[in-house]
Amino acid sequence: MIIKFFIALIFALCFMILGHYYIYHRIFEPFIGANNAFWMSGFLLLCGMFFLGFFVIRILPQILKKIIEPIMFTWMGSLFIFLILCVLSFPIQMYFSYFGYSQKILSASLTVFGFCVIGYSIFQAFRKPAIISTFVPMPNTIPNEIENLVAVVLSDIHVSGLIGRRKMQRLVDMVNKLNPDVIFITGDLMDGSLKQLKKEIEPLKDLKAKEKIIYITGNHEYYSGPLVWKNHFKNYFNWLVLSNSSEILTFKGVTLNILGIEDKHWLNYEKIPRHQDKRINKSIDHLHESREKIDNVPPIENCVNILLAHQPKDARYLKPYPWINLQISGHTHGGQIWPIKYLVKKDQKYNVGLYKIQNNQYIYVNQGTGFWGPPMRLGTRCEITLMRFKKDCARVSP
């Protein structure tokens, strides 16, 4: 693991240095020359802040975090957008070079267009989350009352220096107006420690659900003290925290079996080898044990069986369990900034929305209620999922 970490660190450092050099060469050099010490020093400073900031912001007081995070992550997103524009415009650059046209015209055009795209992306990120309605098909064995259930899915809120108390209050107001029966929160709720973010996250205590608010961890919880956060949500927020376990709910005669697994980072945290990944097995065993303690429990195929798993690729473990009707996930952010979605699909297979895995088995991927890193979204939206269930209906994607 240490070797992999250092390889990834070196790769990231090389990518940042080369990325900054390429942007400088394509955008700035035609205007200010190749050896301008002032601008080169500025770019080196941005590159250093970009790289070291990831290690520093987790230990800073919240007041400093709120200053440094916007600068660091806005530049991170801007660098990426300018890099994409430079790559896409490379044939035009070659054309200009071949016919002797001034590169200043192209550089100026890229600069203006780039800042327009950056401004639009920031606007998209800070808009109110879109309420995305989706209907999940249910088999005939489920009682008709399932169609009256209203669920809300929140994922990847990433409370931090950029997403704070005011945005959480707005989110709570929006969700409570939907009057949900159950709220599923599928991880990556914060980026920082409880000490840093306790006040920022406080409004979420006022989330209301008629039945339960159910929470599982994402990978980012494991960067900032998962046990402290889970205890806070369980004991102070009164949320149901599922850790490779389950909960049985009854809704108007319909039995809901909710399975919840930890993010795969839990394996490293518990020092469990990847080949011994039994997270789903543990949650299923817990469900069967719970069902044995209930009198007149309906057959499992007559229940709604939902798995909460932060990463969509955990759906690969579902094939032996066709009775699980639905997996709900997040993690992908829908790619957040185009064209990252194509890399996400390669890693996770499922990017955003509703997909059919096999007969009567689906996965829904929330594209993120907040954002991570750059305060930008391009080709995606911050999402609150309003989920309903429909018997014998065709697949509906948001």
Disulfide bonds with the S-S distance in Angstrom:
none
